[in-house]
Amino acid sequence: MSTTEHDLSQRKTFESLNPATGEPLATYPVHTAADVDNAVIRARAAASWWRDLGFDGRKDRLLAFKGLIARRSDELTQLVHSENGKPLDDAFIEVLLCVDHLDWAARNAERIMRQRRVKMPPLVMDHAGYLHYEPMGVVGVIGPWNYPIHTPMGSISYALAAGNAVVFKPSEYTPGIGTRMAELFAEVVDTEPVLQVVTGFGDTGHALCANPGIDVLAFTGSAATGRKVMAACAENLTKVVMECGGKDAMLVDADADLAKAADAALWAGCANAGQTCAGVERVYVHADVYDDFVTEIAAKAKDVRAGDDARAHYGPITMPGQLDIIRTHLSDALDRGAQAIVGGLDAIREPFVDPVVVTDVPADAPLLTTETFGPIVPLVRVPDMEEAVRQANASPYGLGATVFSRSRGMELARALSSGMVSVNSVLRFASAPELPFGGRGESGFGRIHGEDGFKEFVHPRAITRKRFGLAPEFASFSRPDWLFTAADQFMKLLHGRHRR
């Protein structure tokens, strides 16, 4: 019996299932708090080794890791398809995005973190100021099941590039993907456990959050679970980065390209079975083009189908419990007068849900106010874009948004209370490594991706160095009596002349 087989025989385990068929795929251990603690202890030692490799040493290994992911893309794509359920093409998009972000993080780490001089104010011109960034140490990552490669790697890539070790807990619905990513990394970095995976359920995740050896915890999931994560992390004042989902709006202006807008709304609302945190869950359409837009999206939606075969446009609902939420939200809207112009309750055929396009939804219905996470696209008629902005911003969520407008796209984008906006496209902000990804309100706080996301996994260090000793010292009991008089006169001369 191998070490792994012996380990599994001595502990609690769980199975990973194919969500389309219910077929067991593999068995994984339920890691305990003691297991998590051991992983964090190993990570602490590995973090020192990884940090001491320097920028070039880490860059070389991370680019090799990127290359390995690219060469194994067929294997990873098939694994995502089997364990998450999404079609192979959509699974490949995750691999492609992962490679791009990993490449950017590896190549930009030194530029972001290296020491640089900062300008000092006149009163301390005898000092030189420096700023540089140090890795935090050990980063915990709790990943979701809906984008099991792209989303957690959006934290892991940047944390590793910054010089941290990582302990990653993938979702219990997609443990095989997280485990395989760590195995591939170990093929490149086989000397130290720089990236480790722990598997299990909520108790395993709680143990990771509550562990005092974690310096930063990056979480993706629901706002309700996010509050529990924050409470556990608060015991040790552990920094958190929270991405907690959304109820993202699309605005369609009177001058929008309706064919492209309808295509984008349908795809962003239904791709991955609607299980996209920044996918479109509300569409506000200008009254002048509302009827034409309804006709356009209805015609497109009738040709889209869920399934597990090669011709299906998207796969099953990955988490079985989500089907009840989808059914409840749709039933509530229909009972209160909403009209399903495509699909309806009969579109729910477990574990699949075909596209549903709904009109006349009451403004306070859960279908417009609460994350549904299913392939339902509610359409709302608005008299103008100012009202569309008002209704879009009335949500407690604030993750992403979409605007379709030929003349006012940027203006409307700036008016929306969200962390990211795509103009005349959908979700393109998630594909750009240079741009930060994150939300506000119930959608969480902190960022992944880009320089802003990179800096979540480092701490800044400020240093001053006295360059010469001619100027009198403020921080001394021996300072001369005239020093503050001179400083006061200088302050008034430099700053006091500014008036309204």
FIDO-388750 format. One line per 5 residues: number of its first residue (from 1); for each residue x, y, z of C-alpha. Coordinates in Angstrom, 2 decimals, decimal comma, always signed. Layout:
BEGIN
NUM) X:Y:Z; ...
END
This chain:
BEGIN
1) +0,00:+0,00:+0,00; +1,37:+3,43:-0,94; +1,74:+6,24:+1,59; -1,26:+8,01:+0,09; -3,41:+4,87:+0,22
6) -2,36:+4,23:+3,82; -3,14:+7,84:+4,73; -6,63:+7,62:+3,20; -7,34:+4,33:+4,98; -6,67:+5,93:+8,37
11) -8,80:+9,04:+8,08; -12,20:+10,32:+6,98; -12,55:+10,78:+3,26; -15,01:+12,14:+0,74; -15,66:+11,62:-2,93
16) -15,49:+14,09:-5,75; -18,45:+13,61:-8,11; -19,19:+14,42:-11,71; -22,08:+16,91:-11,31; -23,67:+15,89:-14,61
21) -23,84:+12,17:-13,86; -23,23:+11,79:-10,13; -20,38:+9,42:-10,95; -17,60:+9,27:-8,32; -14,32:+10,56:-9,71
26) -11,82:+10,23:-6,86; -11,47:+10,09:-3,09; -9,82:+12,78:-0,97; -8,93:+13,12:+2,71; -10,87:+15,31:+5,10
31) -7,96:+17,23:+6,58; -8,26:+18,08:+10,26; -7,17:+21,17:+12,17; -3,98:+19,31:+13,09; -3,32:+18,60:+9,41
36) -3,84:+22,25:+8,57; -1,52:+23,30:+11,38; +1,19:+20,96:+10,11; +0,78:+22,37:+6,60; +1,11:+25,93:+7,87
41) +4,23:+25,05:+9,87; +5,80:+23,52:+6,75; +4,74:+26,55:+4,73; +6,44:+28,91:+7,18; +9,80:+27,23:+6,64
46) +9,21:+26,98:+2,89; +8,33:+30,68:+2,72; +11,79:+31,64:+3,95; +13,44:+29,45:+1,34; +11,17:+30,75:-1,41
51) +11,74:+34,38:-0,40; +15,50:+33,91:-0,35; +15,50:+32,64:-3,95; +15,06:+36,27:-4,96; +13,10:+37,67:-7,86
56) +15,02:+35,86:-10,58; +14,87:+32,49:-8,82; +11,11:+32,73:-8,28; +10,47:+34,09:-11,75; +12,34:+31,21:-13,36
61) +10,33:+28,61:-11,45; +6,98:+30,33:-11,92; +7,51:+30,61:-15,67; +8,40:+26,92:-15,71; +5,17:+26,23:-13,80
66) +3,30:+28,32:-16,38; +4,88:+26,32:-19,19; +3,89:+23,05:-17,55; +0,28:+24,22:-17,20; +0,24:+25,20:-20,87
71) +1,61:+21,82:-21,95; -0,88:+19,96:-19,72; -3,84:+22,08:-20,81; -5,70:+19,10:-22,31; -5,48:+17,19:-19,04
76) -6,55:+20,18:-16,93; -9,38:+21,05:-19,29; -10,75:+17,52:-19,08; -10,46:+17,54:-15,28; -12,40:+20,80:-15,00
81) -15,05:+19,42:-17,36; -15,41:+16,24:-15,32; -15,36:+17,75:-11,84; -17,05:+21,12:-12,42; -19,27:+20,18:-15,40
86) -18,57:+23,08:-17,75; -17,92:+22,38:-21,43; -14,37:+21,76:-22,59; -14,11:+25,12:-24,35; -15,12:+27,01:-21,20
91) -12,74:+24,89:-19,15; -9,93:+25,79:-21,55; -10,65:+29,50:-21,02; -9,81:+29,00:-17,34; -6,46:+27,44:-18,20
96) -5,69:+30,21:-20,68; -6,49:+32,95:-18,15; -4,45:+31,18:-15,48; -1,40:+31,11:-17,77; -1,74:+34,82:-18,60
101) -2,06:+35,90:-14,97; +0,78:+33,68:-13,81; +3,03:+35,06:-16,53; +2,20:+38,68:-15,59; +2,73:+38,12:-11,88
106) +6,09:+36,41:-12,41; +7,38:+39,11:-14,77; +6,19:+42,12:-12,76; +7,04:+41,12:-9,19; +10,44:+42,82:-9,13
111) +9,12:+46,05:-10,63; +6,38:+46,27:-8,00; +8,42:+45,26:-4,96; +11,90:+46,66:-5,54; +13,18:+49,45:-3,33
116) +12,67:+52,98:-4,62; +13,47:+56,46:-3,37; +10,62:+58,71:-2,32; +10,71:+62,49:-2,25; +11,08:+63,95:+1,25
121) +9,40:+67,22:+2,38; +11,56:+70,33:+2,90; +11,74:+70,06:+6,69; +13,41:+66,65:+6,44; +15,48:+67,14:+3,32
126) +18,52:+65,98:+5,25; +16,99:+62,48:+5,17; +16,61:+60,06:+2,27; +13,33:+58,11:+2,10; +12,93:+54,59:+0,76
131) +9,95:+52,31:+0,16; +10,01:+48,63:-0,66; +7,75:+45,62:-0,22; +8,29:+42,36:+1,61; +6,29:+39,12:+1,29
136) +3,78:+38,58:+4,08; +4,92:+35,00:+4,73; +2,14:+32,39:+4,51; -1,01:+33,02:+2,49; -4,16:+30,95:+2,92
141) -6,47:+30,67:-0,09; -10,03:+29,32:-0,02; -11,20:+28,79:-3,58; -14,62:+28,34:-5,22; -15,99:+25,54:-7,36
146) -17,41:+27,65:-10,20; -14,01:+28,74:-11,57; -11,74:+26,24:-9,82; -8,54:+27,20:-11,69; -8,85:+30,84:-12,70
151) -10,24:+32,27:-9,46; -7,92:+30,72:-6,85; -4,90:+31,12:-9,14; -5,75:+34,81:-9,24; -4,59:+34,85:-5,61
156) -2,06:+32,02:-5,68; -0,10:+33,36:-8,68; +0,38:+36,79:-7,15; +1,06:+35,47:-3,66; +3,78:+33,13:-4,97
161) +5,32:+35,79:-7,19; +5,56:+38,09:-4,17; +7,60:+35,47:-2,29; +4,94:+33,87:-0,08; +4,19:+30,22:+0,54
166) +0,55:+29,20:+0,02; -1,82:+26,76:+1,71; -4,81:+26,28:-0,56; -8,17:+24,77:+0,33; -10,21:+24,11:-2,83
171) -13,96:+23,66:-2,71; -15,16:+20,23:-1,64; -16,91:+20,09:-5,03; -13,65:+20,47:-6,98; -10,82:+19,08:-4,81
176) -9,17:+17,23:-7,68; -8,44:+20,39:-9,63; -6,75:+22,10:-6,69; -4,80:+18,95:-5,85; -3,61:+18,57:-9,42
181) -2,43:+22,19:-9,63; -0,32:+21,67:-6,50; +1,09:+18,44:-7,95; +2,13:+20,26:-11,12; +3,81:+22,99:-9,09
186) +5,70:+20,30:-7,15; +7,09:+19,01:-10,45; +8,82:+22,37:-10,81; +9,53:+23,15:-7,14; +10,21:+19,78:-5,53
191) +12,56:+20,88:-2,74; +10,15:+22,73:-0,44; +6,35:+22,68:+0,12; +5,80:+26,18:-1,21; +2,27:+25,37:-2,46
196) +0,24:+22,88:-0,44; -3,38:+21,78:-0,67; -5,69:+20,76:+2,17; -9,05:+19,21:+1,30; -12,28:+18,86:+3,21
201) -15,39:+20,77:+4,19; -16,21:+23,83:+6,28; -14,26:+22,66:+9,32; -11,08:+22,42:+7,25; -11,62:+25,91:+5,90
206) -12,30:+27,23:+9,39; -9,08:+25,67:+10,64; -7,16:+27,47:+7,91; -8,82:+30,82:+8,73; -8,27:+30,45:+12,46
211) -4,65:+29,32:+12,22; -2,34:+31,95:+13,77; +0,38:+31,11:+11,25; -1,60:+32,55:+8,33; -0,62:+36,10:+7,40
216) -3,26:+36,75:+4,71; -6,42:+34,82:+3,89; -7,90:+35,22:+0,39; -11,48:+33,97:+0,17; -13,97:+33,57:-2,68
221) -17,52:+32,52:-1,90; -20,83:+33,76:-0,56; -21,20:+36,81:+1,68; -22,65:+34,59:+4,43; -19,61:+32,32:+4,44
226) -17,38:+35,36:+4,06; -18,65:+36,73:+7,37; -17,71:+33,45:+9,06; -14,28:+33,59:+7,46; -13,75:+37,13:+8,71
231) -14,85:+36,21:+12,22; -12,38:+33,33:+12,36; -9,56:+35,46:+10,95; -10,34:+38,28:+13,40; -9,23:+36,13:+16,33
236) -5,63:+36,52:+15,14; -6,07:+39,86:+13,33; -5,34:+38,03:+10,08; -5,70:+40,22:+7,02; -8,46:+39,09:+4,65
241) -9,16:+39,60:+0,95; -12,85:+38,95:+0,31; -14,60:+38,26:-3,00; -18,18:+37,48:-2,09; -20,21:+37,32:-5,28
246) -22,58:+39,79:-6,87; -25,85:+40,66:-8,53; -24,26:+42,31:-11,53; -26,24:+44,63:-13,77; -26,10:+45,31:-17,50
251) -27,27:+48,64:-18,91; -28,50:+48,80:-22,51; -28,78:+52,35:-23,83; -31,01:+53,53:-26,65; -28,06:+53,75:-29,05
256) -26,60:+50,32:-28,20; -25,87:+47,65:-30,77; -28,82:+45,47:-29,74; -27,63:+42,29:-31,43; -24,29:+42,42:-29,62
261) -25,89:+43,49:-26,35; -28,40:+40,63:-26,45; -25,68:+38,13:-27,28; -23,55:+39,41:-24,39; -26,43:+39,40:-21,90
266) -27,37:+35,84:-22,81; -23,79:+34,57:-22,62; -22,90:+36,39:-19,39; -26,17:+35,31:-17,81; -26,08:+31,65:-18,84
271) -22,47:+30,60:-19,50; -21,19:+28,20:-16,86; -24,89:+27,59:-16,09; -25,13:+31,13:-14,71; -22,63:+30,23:-12,01
276) -20,42:+33,28:-12,48; -19,92:+35,74:-9,63; -19,51:+38,65:-12,07; -22,02:+37,33:-14,61; -25,05:+39,36:-15,67
281) -28,04:+38,81:-13,36; -30,05:+41,98:-14,15; -30,53:+43,78:-17,48; -31,87:+47,36:-17,55; -32,94:+48,34:-21,06
286) -33,90:+51,81:-22,32; -37,63:+51,96:-23,07; -37,00:+53,15:-26,65; -35,33:+49,86:-27,57; -36,77:+47,52:-24,93
291) -39,19:+45,66:-27,22; -36,55:+45,16:-29,89; -34,07:+43,93:-27,30; -36,60:+41,44:-25,90; -37,20:+40,08:-29,39
296) -33,46:+39,83:-30,03; -32,51:+37,99:-26,83; -35,52:+35,67:-26,99; -34,57:+34,55:-30,49; -31,00:+33,85:-29,41
301) -31,94:+32,09:-26,15; -34,20:+29,56:-27,86; -31,16:+28,01:-29,53; -29,12:+27,65:-26,31; -29,25:+24,43:-24,30
306) -27,74:+22,95:-21,16; -26,34:+19,42:-21,18; -23,33:+17,14:-20,87; -22,94:+16,30:-24,54; -20,48:+17,92:-26,93
311) -23,13:+20,15:-28,52; -24,45:+21,61:-25,24; -23,69:+25,28:-24,63; -23,12:+24,86:-20,91; -23,20:+22,17:-18,27
316) -25,03:+21,26:-15,07; -25,58:+23,12:-11,83; -22,46:+22,04:-9,96; -23,78:+22,37:-6,41; -27,07:+20,44:-6,04
321) -28,43:+22,77:-3,34; -28,33:+25,68:-5,77; -31,19:+24,17:-7,74; -33,57:+24,94:-4,87; -32,49:+28,59:-4,87
326) -32,94:+28,87:-8,62; -36,39:+27,28:-8,44; -37,45:+29,46:-5,50; -36,33:+32,73:-7,11; -38,03:+31,90:-10,40
331) -41,27:+30,65:-8,78; -41,51:+33,78:-6,64; -41,14:+36,07:-9,66; -43,66:+34,14:-11,76; -46,18:+34,00:-8,91
336) -45,94:+37,80:-8,64; -46,65:+38,52:-12,28; -43,34:+38,07:-14,08; -43,45:+36,55:-17,56; -41,03:+33,87:-18,79
341) -40,64:+34,66:-22,48; -38,09:+31,84:-22,81; -38,11:+28,80:-20,59; -39,84:+28,67:-17,24; -40,01:+26,24:-14,34
346) -39,90:+23,38:-16,83; -36,41:+24,57:-17,85; -35,20:+23,12:-14,52; -34,43:+19,48:-15,28; -31,95:+18,43:-12,64
351) -29,02:+18,74:-12,74; -29,46:+20,99:-15,78; -31,26:+24,30:-16,21; -31,94:+25,61:-19,70; -31,95:+29,39:-20,31
356) -34,80:+31,37:-18,82; -35,51:+34,96:-19,90; -37,98:+36,83:-17,70; -39,77:+40,18:-17,97; -41,98:+42,21:-15,60
361) -40,14:+41,11:-12,46; -41,13:+43,08:-9,33; -38,29:+45,36:-8,20; -38,13:+43,75:-4,75; -38,17:+40,15:-6,02
366) -35,18:+37,97:-5,03; -34,60:+37,43:-8,74; -33,50:+41,09:-8,89; -32,06:+41,56:-5,41; -30,33:+38,32:-4,36
371) -27,65:+36,26:-6,10; -29,44:+33,49:-8,02; -26,40:+31,79:-9,56; -28,37:+30,18:-12,32; -29,04:+30,75:-16,06
376) -31,92:+33,21:-15,62; -31,84:+36,63:-17,32; -34,35:+39,18:-15,92; -35,09:+42,16:-18,20; -36,23:+45,52:-16,80
381) -37,64:+48,41:-18,86; -36,34:+51,84:-17,75; -37,29:+55,30:-19,10; -33,67:+56,47:-19,32; -30,15:+55,50:-18,32
386) -30,23:+57,69:-15,21; -32,98:+55,44:-13,85; -31,00:+52,39:-14,95; -28,00:+53,62:-12,96; -30,19:+54,33:-9,94
391) -31,69:+50,84:-9,93; -28,35:+49,17:-10,61; -26,73:+51,03:-7,72; -29,61:+50,27:-5,33; -28,21:+46,77:-4,80
396) -26,09:+45,99:-1,71; -23,73:+44,15:-4,07; -21,05:+45,91:-6,09; -18,84:+43,48:-7,99; -18,97:+43,97:-11,77
401) -21,23:+45,62:-14,32; -21,71:+45,97:-18,07; -22,73:+48,92:-20,24; -23,75:+48,83:-23,88; -23,86:+52,32:-25,36
406) -22,25:+53,89:-28,41; -22,06:+57,44:-27,03; -22,22:+57,29:-23,22; -20,39:+54,09:-22,32; -17,60:+55,57:-20,21
411) -19,91:+58,12:-18,59; -22,33:+55,41:-17,47; -19,50:+53,12:-16,39; -18,15:+55,79:-14,03; -21,63:+56,29:-12,55
416) -21,99:+52,66:-11,47; -21,11:+51,55:-7,94; -19,07:+48,49:-8,80; -15,49:+47,35:-8,72; -15,26:+46,67:-12,47
421) -17,20:+47,61:-15,60; -17,02:+46,35:-19,19; -18,23:+48,72:-21,89; -19,69:+47,14:-25,04; -18,46:+43,71:-23,91
426) -18,82:+41,45:-20,89; -16,34:+40,28:-18,26; -13,28:+41,47:-20,15; -11,88:+43,03:-16,99; -11,32:+39,54:-15,59
431) -9,05:+38,59:-18,47; -6,61:+41,52:-18,13; -3,81:+40,75:-15,65; -3,04:+44,46:-15,31; -6,52:+45,29:-13,93
436) -7,60:+44,67:-10,33; -10,60:+42,42:-9,68; -12,85:+42,91:-6,66; -15,97:+44,58:-5,35; -17,59:+46,63:-2,65
441) -20,45:+46,19:-0,18; -21,79:+42,64:-0,05; -19,37:+41,74:-2,84; -16,45:+42,08:-0,43; -13,28:+44,15:-0,39
446) -9,64:+43,90:-1,35; -8,43:+43,01:-4,80; -6,78:+40,25:-6,78; -5,00:+40,70:-10,14; -2,84:+43,58:-11,25
451) -0,58:+45,72:-9,11; -3,37:+46,44:-6,61; -4,04:+42,72:-6,22; -0,34:+41,95:-5,97; +0,03:+44,39:-3,07
456) -2,57:+42,50:-1,02; +0,12:+39,84:-0,46; +3,01:+42,09:+0,57; +3,61:+44,59:+3,32; +5,25:+47,95:+2,65
461) +8,39:+48,89:+4,53; +9,35:+52,55:+4,92; +12,96:+53,48:+5,70; +14,56:+56,85:+6,26; +18,31:+57,47:+6,35
466) +19,94:+60,63:+7,56; +22,26:+61,83:+4,82; +24,11:+64,60:+6,62; +24,23:+66,12:+10,11; +24,21:+69,85:+9,40
471) +20,49:+70,43:+10,10; +19,30:+70,57:+13,74; +17,42:+67,51:+14,99; +13,71:+67,83:+15,83; +13,67:+64,50:+17,70
476) +15,97:+65,63:+20,49; +15,69:+67,28:+23,88; +18,77:+69,27:+22,88; +17,13:+70,97:+19,89; +17,75:+74,75:+19,74
481) +15,06:+77,20:+20,92; +14,82:+78,90:+17,53; +14,06:+75,71:+15,62; +10,25:+75,79:+15,91; +10,11:+79,53:+15,26
486) +12,01:+79,01:+12,03; +9,86:+75,99:+11,16; +6,67:+78,01:+11,74; +7,87:+80,82:+9,48; +8,88:+78,37:+6,78
491) +5,50:+76,57:+6,98; +3,58:+79,85:+6,59; +5,77:+80,88:+3,66; +5,39:+77,53:+1,92; +1,76:+76,63:+2,68
496) -0,01:+79,64:+4,14; -0,56:+81,59:+0,93; -3,17:+79,16:-0,41; -6,67:+80,63:+0,07; -10,13:+80,16:-1,43
END
